[in-house]
């Protein structure tokens, strides 16, 4: 399944480590793969971080936008979950981020605070706010709302294991014990690495499927849904879905525009064989632009509705 000359590649080694860690239930593969770290977990202040690594960054040295989105999403949810049972399932209802346009370079740190729960509603919905920094520079701040939901079917949920203890740095994985999902992840990672070697474009863009196709004031991107991007109940992780929307929205405009704001409403779980995003430019002026993006499952259900704002950062024609 793997070529010998890639089995010692640091990305493939991290794939093995993440698979081994993922066998301890409670988090999800992408959280383990991106080395999401829980430094402090408390309703008044939760701190999470992700380091700049070969498996978290794009070719330009910035941490991938989906990795950033996952950090923001998980950061906003963590303080809320700490007020409940640590195994509680939280589904993102809405998420809003304002970006400062500072590059996502170096360690990204999300500091979050729980803002209690909605009052006089049938469903229990927690609110939180977060700031995300690259080193000591603020790169984004925002808010989120999360619904407390039961586990689907007879699935038993577990607390995130790496809150009270650090995951082992070195963990052996017997490749003969891989299940079908784990084999798929390894094979997909190897193919993504080979594509990046031959075509460029960044390993993560191949691994996640972030290849948006721009059109006339629009863009479209479709990715394969699989265990590499699933959350602990098997749906596409909310930050990855948001990252897909952000990448596609950016592609609907020229590279003379910078993403400055995101407002997302989560409608249904990301399910099905594929997940797709379609972005349409609503407004494109001299200084600002607005883009509408819909994310759909292959079963036709709408997963996410997103409005993004963008700012021109050049005097060249857009």
SEZA-155068 format. One line per field, with one value per atom (N, C-alpha, C): atom name; x, y, z. Coordinates in steps of 0.05 Angstrom, whole numbers, always signed. Layout:
% residues N
tise <- (CA / ...)
X <- (X / ...)
Y <- (Y / ...)
Z <- (Z / ...)
This chain:
% residues 318
tise <- (N / CA / C / N / CA / C / N / CA / C / N / CA / C / N / CA / C / N / CA / C / N / CA / C / N / CA / C / N / CA / C / N / CA / C / N / CA / C / N / CA / C / N / CA / C / N / CA / C / N / CA / C / N / CA / C / N / CA / C / N / CA / C / N / CA / C / N / CA / C / N / CA / C / N / CA / C / N / CA / C / N / CA / C / N / CA / C / N / CA / C / N / CA / C / N / CA / C / N / CA / C / N / CA / C / N / CA / C / N / CA / C / N / CA / C / N / CA / C / N / CA / C / N / CA / C / N / CA / C / N / CA / C / N / CA / C / N / CA / C / N / CA / C / N / CA / C / N / CA / C / N / CA / C / N / CA / C / N / CA / C / N / CA / C / N / CA / C / N / CA / C / N / CA / C / N / CA / C / N / CA / C / N / CA / C / N / CA / C / N / CA / C / N / CA / C / N / CA / C / N / CA / C / N / CA / C / N / CA / C / N / CA / C / N / CA / C / N / CA / C / N / CA / C / N / CA / C / N / CA / C / N / CA / C / N / CA / C / N / CA / C / N / CA / C / N / CA / C / N / CA / C / N / CA / C / N / CA / C / N / CA / C / N / CA / C / N / CA / C / N / CA / C / N / CA / C / N / CA / C / N / CA / C / N / CA / C / N / CA / C / N / CA / C / N / CA / C / N / CA / C / N / CA / C / N / CA / C / N / CA / C / N / CA / C / N / CA / C / N / CA / C / N / CA / C / N / CA / C / N / CA / C / N / CA / C / N / CA / C / N / CA / C / N / CA / C / N / CA / C / N / CA / C / N / CA / C / N / CA / C / N / CA / C / N / CA / C / N / CA / C / N / CA / C / N / CA / C / N / CA / C / N / CA / C / N / CA / C / N / CA / C / N / CA / C / N / CA / C / N / CA / C / N / CA / C / N / CA / C / N / CA / C / N / CA / C / N / CA / C / N / CA / C / N / CA / C / N / CA / C / N / CA / C / N / CA / C / N / CA / C / N / CA / C / N / CA / C / N / CA / C / N / CA / C / N / CA / C / N / CA / C / N / CA / C / N / CA / C / N / CA / C / N / CA / C / N / CA / C / N / CA / C / N / CA / C / N / CA / C / N / CA / C / N / CA / C / N / CA / C / N / CA / C / N / CA / C / N / CA / C / N / CA / C / N / CA / C / N / CA / C / N / CA / C / N / CA / C / N / CA / C / N / CA / C / N / CA / C / N / CA / C / N / CA / C / N / CA / C / N / CA / C / N / CA / C / N / CA / C / N / CA / C / N / CA / C / N / CA / C / N / CA / C / N / CA / C / N / CA / C / N / CA / C / N / CA / C / N / CA / C / N / CA / C / N / CA / C / N / CA / C / N / CA / C / N / CA / C / N / CA / C / N / CA / C / N / CA / C / N / CA / C / N / CA / C / N / CA / C / N / CA / C / N / CA / C / N / CA / C / N / CA / C / N / CA / C / N / CA / C / N / CA / C / N / CA / C / N / CA / C / N / CA / C / N / CA / C / N / CA / C / N / CA / C / N / CA / C / N / CA / C / N / CA / C / N / CA / C / N / CA / C / N / CA / C / N / CA / C / N / CA / C / N / CA / C / N / CA / C / N / CA / C / N / CA / C / N / CA / C / N / CA / C / N / CA / C / N / CA / C / N / CA / C / N / CA / C / N / CA / C / N / CA / C / N / CA / C / N / CA / C / N / CA / C / N / CA / C / N / CA / C / N / CA / C / N / CA / C / N / CA / C / N / CA / C / N / CA / C / N / CA / C / N / CA / C / N / CA / C / N / CA / C / N / CA / C / N / CA / C / N / CA / C / N / CA / C / N / CA / C / N / CA / C / N / CA / C / N / CA / C / N / CA / C / N / CA / C / N / CA / C / N / CA / C / N / CA / C / N / CA / C / N / CA / C / N / CA / C / N / CA / C / N / CA / C / N / CA / C / N / CA / C / N / CA / C / N / CA / C / N / CA / C / N / CA / C / N / CA / C / N / CA / C / N / CA / C / N / CA / C / N / CA / C / N / CA / C / N / CA / C / N / CA / C / N / CA / C / N / CA / C / N / CA / C / N / CA / C / N / CA / C / N / CA / C / N / CA / C / N / CA / C / N / CA / C / N / CA / C / N / CA / C / N / CA / C / N / CA / C / N / CA / C / N / CA / C / N / CA / C / N / CA / C / N / CA / C / N / CA / C / N / CA / C / N / CA / C / N / CA / C / N / CA / C / N / CA / C / N / CA / C / N / CA / C / N / CA / C / N / CA / C / N / CA / C / N / CA / C / N / CA / C / N / CA / C / N / CA / C / N / CA / C / N / CA / C / N / CA / C / N / CA / C / N / CA / C / N / CA / C / N / CA / C / N / CA / C / N / CA / C / N / CA / C / N / CA / C / N / CA / C / N / CA / C / N / CA / C / N / CA / C / N / CA / C / N / CA / C / N / CA / C / N / CA / C / N / CA / C / N / CA / C / N / CA / C / N / CA / C / N / CA / C / N / CA / C / N / CA / C)
X <- (+17 / +0 / +17 / +39 / +57 / +83 / +94 / +121 / +141 / +162 / +182 / +195 / +197 / +211 / +193 / +168 / +151 / +144 / +149 / +140 / +154 / +177 / +191 / +187 / +169 / +163 / +149 / +156 / +144 / +113 / +102 / +73 / +61 / +73 / +63 / +67 / +89 / +94 / +72 / +64 / +43 / +16 / +12 / -13 / -14 / +8 / +9 / +3 / +16 / +12 / -17 / -29 / -56 / -76 / -71 / -87 / -86 / -61 / -57 / -71 / -69 / -82 / -112 / -121 / -150 / -164 / -148 / -160 / -168 / -159 / -168 / -192 / -217 / -240 / -243 / -256 / -262 / -256 / -236 / -230 / -238 / -222 / -227 / -200 / -200 / -174 / -161 / -176 / -163 / -153 / -166 / -155 / -129 / -128 / -103 / -81 / -89 / -69 / -57 / -73 / -63 / -51 / -50 / -38 / -52 / -78 / -93 / -87 / -77 / -68 / -86 / -95 / -111 / -93 / -87 / -68 / -82 / -106 / -121 / -151 / -166 / -195 / -211 / -225 / -241 / -262 / -286 / -307 / -300 / -283 / -275 / -252 / -237 / -215 / -204 / -208 / -197 / -176 / -154 / -132 / -125 / -127 / -119 / -99 / -82 / -63 / -57 / -47 / -37 / -11 / +9 / +35 / +38 / +57 / +64 / +81 / +70 / +84 / +81 / +96 / +94 / +66 / +52 / +26 / +3 / +9 / -12 / -10 / +12 / +17 / +14 / +8 / +8 / +36 / +39 / +65 / +75 / +57 / +66 / +74 / +74 / +83 / +60 / +37 / +14 / +0 / -10 / -26 / -52 / -58 / -81 / -107 / -123 / -147 / -167 / -168 / -185 / -174 / -148 / -136 / -143 / -140 / -148 / -177 / -194 / -223 / -230 / -216 / -221 / -212 / -190 / -180 / -201 / -211 / -231 / -256 / -266 / -290 / -287 / -265 / -260 / -255 / -242 / -237 / -263 / -281 / -307 / -323 / -321 / -338 / -327 / -300 / -288 / -297 / -298 / -307 / -336 / -353 / -381 / -382 / -367 / -368 / -358 / -340 / -329 / -350 / -371 / -393 / -412 / -409 / -426 / -408 / -419 / -403 / -383 / -359 / -338 / -343 / -361 / -368 / -392 / -402 / -426 / -421 / -441 / -440 / -450 / -434 / -442 / -442 / -464 / -466 / -465 / -448 / -446 / -472 / -483 / -508 / -500 / -483 / -474 / -446 / -432 / -404 / -398 / -386 / -379 / -350 / -335 / -307 / -301 / -286 / -275 / -245 / -233 / -205 / -190 / -165 / -149 / -131 / -130 / -113 / -84 / -77 / -50 / -45 / -22 / -17 / -18 / -27 / -29 / -2 / +18 / +45 / +54 / +66 / +75 / +52 / +56 / +37 / +11 / -12 / -38 / -50 / -59 / -69 / -98 / -117 / -144 / -151 / -158 / -167 / -197 / -212 / -241 / -253 / -278 / -293 / -322 / -333 / -361 / -378 / -400 / -418 / -446 / -447 / -471 / -489 / -515 / -533 / -557 / -570 / -595 / -615 / -633 / -654 / -681 / -698 / -725 / -727 / -710 / -712 / -714 / -725 / -728 / -701 / -686 / -659 / -639 / -619 / -598 / -576 / -572 / -553 / -534 / -508 / -487 / -475 / -465 / -454 / -425 / -408 / -380 / -367 / -344 / -328 / -299 / -284 / -257 / -240 / -214 / -194 / -172 / -163 / -143 / -118 / -95 / -70 / -50 / -33 / -9 / +14 / +24 / +43 / +29 / +37 / +24 / +7 / +3 / -13 / -42 / -62 / -89 / -95 / -104 / -112 / -142 / -157 / -186 / -199 / -224 / -240 / -268 / -284 / -311 / -327 / -351 / -370 / -381 / -392 / -405 / -428 / -446 / -469 / -469 / -473 / -471 / -494 / -507 / -530 / -521 / -532 / -527 / -545 / -533 / -549 / -541 / -560 / -554 / -537 / -523 / -508 / -528 / -521 / -539 / -540 / -564 / -567 / -557 / -543 / -532 / -503 / -493 / -465 / -459 / -437 / -428 / -406 / -410 / -390 / -371 / -346 / -326 / -314 / -304 / -291 / -265 / -257 / -232 / -209 / -194 / -174 / -150 / -145 / -120 / -124 / -146 / -150 / -135 / -137 / -124 / -97 / -89 / -63 / -53 / -27 / -17 / -15 / -21 / -19 / +10 / +15 / +43 / +56 / +81 / +94 / +101 / +109 / +117 / +98 / +85 / +66 / +68 / +72 / +76 / +49 / +49 / +25 / +32 / +19 / +23 / +6 / +19 / +4 / -13 / -7 / -23 / -50 / -54 / -79 / -98 / -91 / -107 / -135 / -156 / -182 / -187 / -210 / -215 / -213 / -224 / -222 / -193 / -178 / -149 / -133 / -139 / -125 / -132 / -157 / -165 / -149 / -147 / -133 / -104 / -90 / -62 / -59 / -76 / -75 / -80 / -100 / -107 / -84 / -72 / -49 / -26 / -20 / +2 / -3 / -28 / -35 / -33 / -42 / -40 / -12 / +6 / +34 / +46 / +39 / +49 / +40 / +14 / +4 / +18 / +24 / +38 / +66 / +79 / +106 / +107 / +87 / +86 / +74 / +54 / +39 / +42 / +51 / +51 / +23 / +20 / -7 / -11 / +8 / +5 / -7 / +5 / -5 / -34 / -39 / -65 / -87 / -82 / -103 / -111 / -91 / -97 / -111 / -101 / -112 / -141 / -146 / -173 / -191 / -180 / -196 / -202 / -186 / -191 / -180 / -195 / -188 / -212 / -218 / -241 / -237 / -259 / -259 / -273 / -258 / -271 / -287 / -309 / -326 / -330 / -351 / -357 / -371 / -357 / -367 / -377 / -364 / -372 / -349 / -353 / -333 / -347 / -336 / -347 / -325 / -330 / -310 / -324 / -315 / -327 / -305 / -309 / -289 / -301 / -284 / -292 / -296 / -319 / -324 / -311 / -296 / -283 / -275 / -263 / -256 / -234 / -220 / -199 / -209 / -235 / -247 / -272 / -277 / -301 / -297 / -319 / -318 / -324 / -328 / -330 / -356 / -376 / -400 / -402 / -380 / -379 / -387 / -395 / -402 / -377 / -377 / -354 / -350 / -326 / -320 / -327 / -340 / -351 / -330 / -306 / -285 / -276 / -275 / -268 / -289 / -314 / -336 / -334 / -328 / -325 / -301 / -279 / -255 / -261 / -277 / -285 / -300 / -319 / -334 / -316 / -297 / -279 / -261 / -250 / -233 / -248 / -273 / -289 / -297 / -304 / -311 / -288 / -264 / -240 / -236 / -242 / -237 / -257 / -279 / -299 / -290 / -269 / -257 / -228 / -217 / -189 / -171 / -145 / -127 / -120 / -134 / -130 / -149 / -163 / -181 / -173 / -177 / -171 / -197 / -199 / -222 / -221 / -243 / -243 / -264 / -285 / -306 / -321 / -331 / -346 / -369 / -393 / -417 / -429 / -430 / -439 / -462 / -482 / -504 / -503 / -501 / -500 / -528 / -535 / -562 / -567 / -549 / -551 / -523 / -520 / -494 / -482 / -456 / -443 / -442 / -458 / -460 / -459 / -458 / -458 / -430 / -429 / -403 / -386 / -398 / -383 / -396 / -380 / -390 / -381 / -399 / -393 / -400 / -386 / -391 / -394 / -413 / -417 / -419 / -401 / -400 / -409 / -423 / -432 / -426 / -414 / -408 / -434 / -440 / -465 / -459 / -435 / -427 / -397 / -388 / -359 / -355 / -347 / -343 / -313 / -307 / -279 / -263 / -275 / -260 / -269 / -295 / -305 / -321 / -323 / -339 / -354 / -376 / -392 / -398 / -394 / -398 / -417 / -435 / -454 / -445 / -443 / -434 / -454 / -461 / -476 / -459 / -460 / -447 / -469 / -466 / -487 / -474 / -490 / -482 / -491 / -479 / -486 / -515 / -527 / -555 / -574 / -562 / -578 / -585 / -579 / -585 / -565 / -576 / -558 / -545 / -519 / -503 / -497 / -490 / -480 / -487 / -495 / -501 / -481 / -466 / -444 / -445 / -441 / -436 / -408 / -392 / -365 / -361 / -344 / -337 / -307 / -300 / -273 / -265 / -239 / -229 / -207 / -208 / -188 / -161 / -140 / -114 / -94 / -104 / -86 / -101 / -86 / -98 / -103 / -94 / -98 / -127 / -136 / -164 / -172 / -196 / -205 / -227)
Y <- (-24 / +0 / +25 / +25 / +48 / +42 / +61 / +58 / +62 / +46 / +48 / +75 / +90 / +115 / +137 / +131 / +151 / +143 / +118 / +109 / +124 / +136 / +151 / +181 / +189 / +217 / +228 / +252 / +262 / +264 / +269 / +270 / +242 / +222 / +195 / +185 / +192 / +185 / +198 / +223 / +236 / +223 / +213 / +198 / +174 / +159 / +135 / +142 / +164 / +172 / +180 / +195 / +203 / +180 / +160 / +136 / +122 / +119 / +106 / +121 / +148 / +164 / +163 / +161 / +161 / +136 / +115 / +91 / +95 / +117 / +125 / +143 / +135 / +150 / +177 / +196 / +222 / +246 / +245 / +267 / +259 / +263 / +254 / +254 / +242 / +239 / +265 / +284 / +309 / +325 / +323 / +336 / +324 / +297 / +283 / +288 / +289 / +293 / +321 / +341 / +369 / +376 / +356 / +360 / +382 / +382 / +401 / +397 / +418 / +416 / +432 / +419 / +432 / +441 / +466 / +476 / +483 / +493 / +500 / +498 / +485 / +482 / +490 / +513 / +524 / +542 / +543 / +560 / +589 / +599 / +627 / +632 / +611 / +615 / +587 / +582 / +558 / +565 / +551 / +557 / +532 / +534 / +512 / +523 / +506 / +515 / +494 / +503 / +485 / +497 / +480 / +489 / +490 / +505 / +506 / +481 / +463 / +438 / +433 / +414 / +407 / +397 / +386 / +374 / +393 / +418 / +437 / +462 / +464 / +488 / +484 / +506 / +506 / +513 / +513 / +519 / +547 / +566 / +593 / +597 / +575 / +577 / +583 / +590 / +596 / +570 / +569 / +547 / +546 / +523 / +519 / +531 / +542 / +556 / +537 / +512 / +493 / +485 / +484 / +479 / +502 / +526 / +550 / +549 / +542 / +541 / +520 / +497 / +476 / +485 / +499 / +510 / +529 / +547 / +567 / +552 / +533 / +519 / +503 / +488 / +473 / +491 / +513 / +532 / +543 / +551 / +562 / +541 / +516 / +495 / +485 / +487 / +474 / +485 / +511 / +523 / +516 / +514 / +506 / +478 / +460 / +432 / +428 / +446 / +443 / +449 / +464 / +469 / +445 / +426 / +402 / +378 / +355 / +331 / +333 / +324 / +327 / +310 / +291 / +274 / +285 / +308 / +320 / +325 / +318 / +325 / +353 / +369 / +397 / +400 / +409 / +414 / +444 / +453 / +482 / +492 / +512 / +525 / +549 / +566 / +589 / +596 / +609 / +617 / +642 / +661 / +686 / +694 / +700 / +708 / +733 / +751 / +775 / +771 / +773 / +768 / +795 / +795 / +820 / +820 / +799 / +796 / +793 / +788 / +781 / +752 / +746 / +718 / +698 / +674 / +652 / +637 / +651 / +640 / +635 / +612 / +605 / +591 / +589 / +576 / +592 / +579 / +592 / +585 / +605 / +601 / +612 / +596 / +605 / +607 / +630 / +634 / +640 / +624 / +625 / +628 / +638 / +642 / +634 / +619 / +611 / +635 / +639 / +661 / +651 / +629 / +617 / +605 / +602 / +588 / +606 / +600 / +614 / +609 / +628 / +625 / +621 / +605 / +600 / +589 / +570 / +556 / +526 / +511 / +482 / +468 / +474 / +462 / +477 / +463 / +476 / +485 / +511 / +522 / +540 / +534 / +549 / +570 / +592 / +614 / +618 / +626 / +631 / +651 / +661 / +680 / +671 / +679 / +670 / +691 / +691 / +706 / +686 / +690 / +672 / +689 / +680 / +695 / +678 / +692 / +681 / +693 / +677 / +689 / +709 / +734 / +755 / +773 / +766 / +782 / +770 / +787 / +778 / +774 / +750 / +744 / +742 / +736 / +734 / +735 / +744 / +741 / +736 / +723 / +716 / +703 / +695 / +682 / +657 / +640 / +616 / +608 / +592 / +581 / +551 / +535 / +506 / +492 / +474 / +459 / +434 / +429 / +403 / +382 / +361 / +340 / +312 / +294 / +266 / +253 / +232 / +216 / +202 / +200 / +187 / +157 / +146 / +117 / +107 / +85 / +73 / +79 / +100 / +107 / +118 / +109 / +119 / +139 / +163 / +184 / +185 / +192 / +193 / +221 / +229 / +255 / +256 / +280 / +283 / +274 / +254 / +243 / +261 / +281 / +296 / +323 / +325 / +349 / +347 / +324 / +321 / +308 / +299 / +288 / +293 / +296 / +300 / +274 / +274 / +249 / +240 / +215 / +205 / +216 / +224 / +235 / +212 / +190 / +167 / +144 / +133 / +111 / +93 / +68 / +48 / +41 / +36 / +27 / +3 / -19 / -44 / -41 / -38 / -34 / -58 / -81 / -105 / -104 / -85 / -84 / -62 / -49 / -27 / -37 / -22 / -29 / -15 / -18 / -8 / +23 / +36 / +66 / +75 / +61 / +69 / +64 / +41 / +35 / +57 / +66 / +86 / +112 / +120 / +145 / +143 / +121 / +118 / +119 / +105 / +105 / +133 / +147 / +174 / +193 / +190 / +208 / +203 / +178 / +171 / +183 / +180 / +191 / +221 / +234 / +263 / +273 / +258 / +265 / +263 / +242 / +238 / +260 / +268 / +290 / +316 / +321 / +345 / +345 / +322 / +319 / +324 / +314 / +316 / +342 / +352 / +375 / +400 / +398 / +420 / +426 / +449 / +456 / +452 / +439 / +435 / +409 / +394 / +368 / +370 / +389 / +390 / +396 / +412 / +417 / +392 / +375 / +349 / +330 / +330 / +312 / +319 / +345 / +354 / +356 / +359 / +361 / +390 / +409 / +437 / +446 / +441 / +449 / +464 / +489 / +503 / +511 / +510 / +518 / +545 / +566 / +592 / +594 / +609 / +615 / +644 / +652 / +681 / +690 / +705 / +715 / +692 / +669 / +645 / +626 / +605 / +584 / +559 / +536 / +510 / +492 / +477 / +458 / +434 / +411 / +386 / +368 / +357 / +340 / +314 / +294 / +267 / +267 / +257 / +254 / +227 / +228 / +204 / +206 / +185 / +184 / +204 / +215 / +235 / +262 / +267 / +293 / +290 / +266 / +262 / +270 / +277 / +282 / +255 / +256 / +231 / +217 / +229 / +215 / +209 / +215 / +207 / +228 / +252 / +274 / +290 / +306 / +323 / +343 / +344 / +363 / +391 / +406 / +432 / +452 / +451 / +470 / +464 / +438 / +430 / +440 / +437 / +447 / +477 / +491 / +520 / +527 / +513 / +517 / +514 / +494 / +490 / +514 / +524 / +548 / +572 / +576 / +599 / +597 / +573 / +569 / +575 / +565 / +569 / +598 / +611 / +639 / +656 / +650 / +664 / +660 / +636 / +629 / +643 / +653 / +667 / +695 / +705 / +731 / +728 / +749 / +747 / +747 / +742 / +742 / +770 / +790 / +817 / +824 / +803 / +806 / +789 / +800 / +786 / +781 / +757 / +750 / +765 / +778 / +794 / +786 / +772 / +765 / +741 / +724 / +700 / +698 / +694 / +688 / +663 / +642 / +616 / +606 / +594 / +581 / +551 / +534 / +505 / +494 / +480 / +472 / +442 / +426 / +397 / +384 / +359 / +347 / +343 / +344 / +338 / +307 / +297 / +268 / +263 / +237 / +230 / +225 / +216 / +209 / +233 / +256 / +280 / +304 / +325 / +350 / +372 / +390 / +410 / +438 / +457 / +485 / +501 / +518 / +536 / +565 / +582 / +610 / +628 / +649 / +669 / +697 / +713 / +741 / +757 / +767 / +784 / +813 / +822 / +850 / +851 / +866 / +871 / +900 / +915 / +944 / +950 / +975 / +984 / +975 / +974 / +968 / +943 / +936 / +912 / +894 / +869 / +850 / +832 / +821 / +802 / +777 / +754 / +729 / +711 / +698 / +679 / +651 / +633 / +605 / +586 / +565 / +543 / +518 / +502 / +476 / +455 / +435 / +414 / +387 / +368 / +340 / +328 / +305 / +292 / +282 / +280 / +273 / +296 / +320 / +343 / +361 / +353 / +369 / +392 / +415 / +438 / +435 / +437 / +434 / +461 / +480 / +505 / +528 / +550 / +575 / +596 / +609 / +626 / +652 / +674 / +700 / +709 / +717 / +726 / +755 / +770 / +796 / +796 / +812 / +813 / +842 / +847 / +874 / +874 / +894 / +897 / +905 / +893 / +900 / +908 / +917 / +926 / +946 / +963 / +982 / +971 / +945 / +933 / +927 / +925 / +919 / +892 / +889 / +865 / +852)
Z <- (+0 / +0 / +0 / +15 / +16 / +2 / -12 / -24 / -2 / -3 / +19 / +21 / -1 / +0 / +12 / +19 / +32 / +61 / +68 / +95 / +117 / +112 / +133 / +130 / +111 / +108 / +133 / +142 / +167 / +166 / +143 / +141 / +145 / +132 / +136 / +164 / +176 / +204 / +222 / +216 / +232 / +227 / +202 / +196 / +214 / +216 / +233 / +262 / +272 / +300 / +305 / +286 / +290 / +290 / +273 / +273 / +300 / +310 / +336 / +358 / +358 / +379 / +376 / +351 / +346 / +356 / +362 / +374 / +403 / +415 / +441 / +436 / +441 / +433 / +447 / +434 / +447 / +431 / +414 / +396 / +368 / +348 / +320 / +306 / +282 / +269 / +262 / +251 / +243 / +267 / +290 / +314 / +322 / +321 / +327 / +306 / +281 / +260 / +261 / +266 / +267 / +294 / +312 / +338 / +354 / +354 / +370 / +399 / +412 / +440 / +459 / +480 / +501 / +524 / +524 / +544 / +571 / +569 / +593 / +585 / +602 / +596 / +621 / +618 / +640 / +628 / +639 / +627 / +624 / +643 / +642 / +622 / +617 / +599 / +590 / +564 / +552 / +532 / +531 / +513 / +497 / +471 / +453 / +434 / +423 / +403 / +383 / +360 / +338 / +329 / +326 / +317 / +287 / +278 / +250 / +244 / +228 / +221 / +191 / +181 / +153 / +146 / +165 / +161 / +169 / +177 / +182 / +164 / +149 / +133 / +103 / +90 / +60 / +50 / +24 / +13 / +19 / +25 / +31 / +60 / +75 / +103 / +123 / +112 / +130 / +138 / +163 / +171 / +154 / +144 / +126 / +138 / +121 / +131 / +145 / +136 / +149 / +177 / +180 / +206 / +225 / +215 / +230 / +238 / +219 / +225 / +245 / +244 / +264 / +291 / +293 / +319 / +330 / +313 / +322 / +332 / +317 / +323 / +349 / +352 / +376 / +400 / +396 / +417 / +429 / +411 / +419 / +434 / +427 / +439 / +466 / +470 / +493 / +519 / +522 / +548 / +554 / +534 / +538 / +548 / +535 / +542 / +571 / +580 / +607 / +628 / +621 / +640 / +641 / +623 / +621 / +626 / +621 / +621 / +598 / +603 / +582 / +557 / +560 / +537 / +521 / +530 / +517 / +487 / +471 / +443 / +438 / +426 / +419 / +388 / +378 / +349 / +344 / +326 / +321 / +308 / +319 / +308 / +290 / +301 / +285 / +295 / +276 / +283 / +266 / +280 / +267 / +273 / +253 / +257 / +242 / +255 / +242 / +240 / +216 / +212 / +209 / +219 / +217 / +193 / +177 / +153 / +160 / +185 / +192 / +184 / +172 / +163 / +185 / +179 / +198 / +200 / +210 / +210 / +239 / +244 / +270 / +286 / +312 / +329 / +330 / +326 / +329 / +356 / +371 / +398 / +399 / +408 / +411 / +441 / +450 / +478 / +477 / +493 / +491 / +519 / +519 / +544 / +539 / +557 / +556 / +565 / +551 / +558 / +566 / +580 / +591 / +568 / +574 / +556 / +550 / +528 / +521 / +543 / +547 / +568 / +555 / +568 / +560 / +531 / +525 / +500 / +506 / +488 / +492 / +491 / +471 / +468 / +485 / +496 / +511 / +492 / +491 / +471 / +486 / +484 / +497 / +478 / +490 / +475 / +484 / +466 / +474 / +455 / +464 / +448 / +448 / +427 / +425 / +410 / +417 / +402 / +393 / +369 / +358 / +351 / +361 / +357 / +342 / +326 / +315 / +331 / +349 / +369 / +386 / +386 / +402 / +384 / +359 / +341 / +337 / +341 / +338 / +308 / +301 / +273 / +269 / +291 / +288 / +316 / +316 / +340 / +332 / +349 / +341 / +363 / +355 / +374 / +361 / +379 / +369 / +387 / +375 / +390 / +385 / +406 / +403 / +418 / +404 / +415 / +428 / +452 / +466 / +453 / +443 / +430 / +441 / +441 / +449 / +427 / +435 / +415 / +396 / +371 / +352 / +357 / +355 / +358 / +384 / +384 / +409 / +413 / +399 / +401 / +428 / +440 / +466 / +462 / +472 / +469 / +493 / +488 / +508 / +510 / +533 / +535 / +519 / +512 / +497 / +516 / +508 / +526 / +532 / +515 / +517 / +531 / +547 / +563 / +589 / +602 / +628 / +627 / +603 / +599 / +571 / +567 / +541 / +526 / +500 / +485 / +483 / +481 / +479 / +453 / +455 / +432 / +412 / +423 / +406 / +413 / +393 / +397 / +373 / +378 / +357 / +345 / +319 / +305 / +288 / +294 / +278 / +253 / +230 / +205 / +197 / +209 / +203 / +217 / +236 / +251 / +240 / +218 / +208 / +200 / +208 / +198 / +171 / +159 / +132 / +131 / +151 / +152 / +154 / +171 / +175 / +149 / +136 / +111 / +90 / +90 / +71 / +76 / +101 / +108 / +99 / +105 / +98 / +67 / +53 / +24 / +12 / +24 / +14 / +20 / +43 / +50 / +31 / +25 / +7 / -21 / -31 / -57 / -57 / -35 / -33 / -33 / -19 / -18 / -46 / -61 / -88 / -106 / -104 / -120 / -114 / -89 / -82 / -93 / -93 / -103 / -133 / -147 / -177 / -187 / -172 / -182 / -166 / -141 / -123 / -112 / -101 / -91 / -62 / -48 / -19 / -13 / +5 / +14 / +24 / +42 / +55 / +35 / +15 / -5 / -20 / -25 / -37 / -17 / +7 / +28 / +34 / +37 / +43 / +19 / -5 / -29 / -35 / -26 / -31 / -58 / -79 / -106 / -118 / -108 / -119 / -148 / -163 / -191 / -194 / -201 / -204 / -229 / -228 / -251 / -253 / -267 / -270 / -245 / -228 / -203 / -185 / -187 / -172 / -169 / -154 / -151 / -141 / -146 / -137 / -128 / -106 / -97 / -85 / -93 / -83 / -72 / -48 / -36 / -27 / -26 / -18 / +13 / +21 / +50 / +59 / +80 / +90 / +118 / +129 / +157 / +165 / +145 / +150 / +159 / +154 / +161 / +179 / +188 / +205 / +234 / +247 / +276 / +290 / +316 / +331 / +327 / +314 / +307 / +277 / +263 / +235 / +215 / +224 / +206 / +200 / +179 / +173 / +196 / +205 / +228 / +220 / +238 / +232 / +222 / +233 / +224 / +196 / +188 / +161 / +141 / +149 / +132 / +128 / +150 / +148 / +131 / +134 / +117 / +88 / +81 / +53 / +42 / +58 / +50 / +46 / +64 / +62 / +38 / +32 / +9 / -17 / -18 / -42 / -46 / -24 / -25 / -36 / -26 / -35 / -65 / -75 / -103 / -122 / -111 / -128 / -134 / -120 / -126 / -135 / -145 / -153 / -128 / -132 / -109 / -99 / -109 / -99 / -76 / -67 / -44 / -21 / +3 / +28 / +43 / +54 / +71 / +97 / +104 / +129 / +149 / +140 / +159 / +149 / +169 / +162 / +182 / +171 / +187 / +176 / +193 / +184 / +201 / +187 / +201 / +193 / +213 / +209 / +208 / +187 / +183 / +186 / +176 / +179 / +179 / +188 / +189 / +161 / +159 / +134 / +130 / +112 / +108 / +77 / +70 / +42 / +32 / +7 / -6 / -11 / -16 / -22 / -7 / -4 / +6 / -14 / -21 / -41 / -32 / -42 / -35 / -61 / -62 / -85 / -75 / -85 / -77 / -100 / -92 / -112 / -101 / -117 / -109 / -109 / -86 / -82 / -88 / -80 / -84 / -88 / -107 / -110 / -118 / -98 / -102 / -105 / -100 / -103 / -79 / -55 / -30 / -16 / -19 / -5 / -24 / -16 / -31 / -11 / -20 / -4 / -20 / -8 / -22 / -6 / -20 / -8 / -16 / +4 / -1 / +12 / -4 / +7 / +6 / +27 / +28 / +29 / +11 / +8 / +11 / +23 / +23 / -4 / -11 / -36 / -36 / -12 / -11 / -16 / -22 / -29 / -5 / +19 / +42 / +46 / +53 / +58 / +85 / +85 / +110 / +123 / +107 / +117 / +99 / +111 / +96 / +107 / +89 / +97 / +81 / +96 / +83 / +91 / +71 / +77 / +67 / +80 / +71 / +64 / +44 / +34 / +29 / +32 / +28 / +6 / -11 / -32 / -18 / -27 / -15 / -37 / -60 / -81 / -98 / -112 / -130 / -158 / -162 / -188 / -193 / -218 / -224 / -212 / -202 / -189 / -206)
